[in-house]
Amino acid sequence: MHVMEDSIIRNLFFEDVLLYVECEYNEKKMKISSRFWKDYNVLKDYKGEEENIRRSNSEVSIEQKAMNNLNTAIRRFRDELEDIFEFLRVLKEDLLYWHTLPRYTIRRLAKVDLIPGCGENEIKEFKNEVNGIKGRIGGDYLEKIKQKFIDMEDEIVIAIENIRR
């Protein structure tokens, strides 16, 4: 639970905040202050330190190289990679929109330099990497992940303002 106090955001357990929000059954509600919605929006948009860690340039470049390899495979080597073509599209969709692939899987996709005009060895090596990934995570892994999102309930946000101080 994130708490904002004097414009400083802290992470607290609900049990620590409970004593500030407890009330009697028939206690009348208090009006929110003029700052409530401003503070609420700041907290709602806040991402904790663990979410704000910037990715290094090497991570971004590995992801970009993996995407380049997928694009090249789909555009230039469709015939040679026909049996994994649909899975290549799934991997590309994941990299673009879902971001569920672990770093080591992305590194495997970036391992080979798959460029137009590359040799059969590079194509074969890339195909082996993709088949290894497919064997490990399954060809329908992204559909399963999407299904979990469909089945997910909406997030509930509880906003409490400590007026009594």
N, C-alpha and C positions, 0 to 999 in steps of 0.2 A: 504494500500500500504506500503510495507516495503522498507526502504531507508537505504543504507549503506554509511556512511560518516566517513572517517578516521578509518575504520575497526570497527565501531560501528553501529549496526543495530537498526534503529528506525522505529516506525510505524507512518506514516503521511497520511493525506488526500490528494487526488489527487490535490485538489484546492491549497494546500500549495506548491506543487511541480510544478504546472503549470507555474509559472513565470520563472522557470529555463529552461523550455523546449520550451517555445514559440519562434517562429521564423517567419520571413517574408516568403511570398509565394515563392519567387524566391531565397531564401537564400540557398547557397550551403551546402551540408552535410559536417560534420566534420568527420575526421577519429577517430575511437575509440582508446583509449589508450591501452597499453600493459597489463594493469590490468583488462580491461573490462571483459573478459571471466572468469577470476578467481573470480572476485567479483560477476558476474552474477550467477555462480554455487553455491557460498556461499549463496546468497540470495534465489536462487531457492530451495535449500535444507533446508533453515531455517524454523523452526517451532516456532511460537510465544509462549510466556509464557503459554497462555491458552492451547496450545497443548502439552507443555512439562511437565505439572503437572504429577508427577508420581502417579500411582495408589498405594494405600496402600496395605499392605500384606493381610489385611482382605478382600479387594475387590477381589484380585487375588485368595484367597482361596475360597471365595464364588463362583466365576466363575468356579474354578476347581471342587468344590463339585457339582455344577450344571452339569458340563460335566460328572463327574463320575456317577451321578444319571442317566443321559441320556444314557450313555454307558451301565450301569447295566440293565436299563429297556429294552434297545434294545437287549442285548445279553442274559439276563437271564429270562426276564418276557414277552417274545413276545406273548405267548398265553394269559396271563392275561391282557395284554394291547393291544390286537389285534386291537381294534377299534380306538386307537390313535397312532398306530405304525408309520404310515407315518408322522404324525405331529411331533412325537419325532425325526424322522430323519431330518425334516425341522429345528427344534429347534437346533439340533446338528450342522447342516450345518451353521446356523446363528452364533452360538457361535464360530465355528472354523474359518469362512471366512468373514462374513459380519459385525458382531458386532453391530447389530442394536437394540438388546433387551435392554430395560432400566434396570437399576440396580434392581429396585423392582421386575421385572419379573424374573431376574436371581436369586434373593433371594428366590422367590417362588419355583423355581426349586431345590434350595439347601436346602429348609426347612426340608425335610424328609430325614432320613438316609436310602437310598435305597441300601442295600447291599445284596449280595447273602445269601440266607437263612433267610432273614427278613420275618416278618409275613404278613398276609393278611391285617392287619390294615395299615401298612406302604405302601403297594402297593395301597390300596384303597385311602389313603390320597394323595399319589403322583399323582394318576390318577385324583383325584378331583382338585388338583392344576393345572395340565396340561389342563384339560377340562375348568377350569376357564380362563386360559391364552388364550386358543383357542377361547373361547366364546368372549373374549374381543378384541383380535387382528385379529381373523379370521384364518382359516386354510390355506388360500392362501396368507397371508401377505407377505411372502418372495418373492413370484413370482411378486407381485405388485412392491416391492422395486427393484427387478432385472430389471423389465420393465422400471422403471424410469432411471436406469443406462444406459440401451440400448438407450433410447430416449435422453439422455444427450448429449449435444454438447461438443466438445473438449475444454479444457481450453486454453485461450489465455494469453500469457505472453508478456507484453510490457516491454522492457528493455531500460532505458534511462540513459545516462551518462552525467553528468554535467562537461564539459571540461573547460568552460569559467571562472569559479570561480573568 
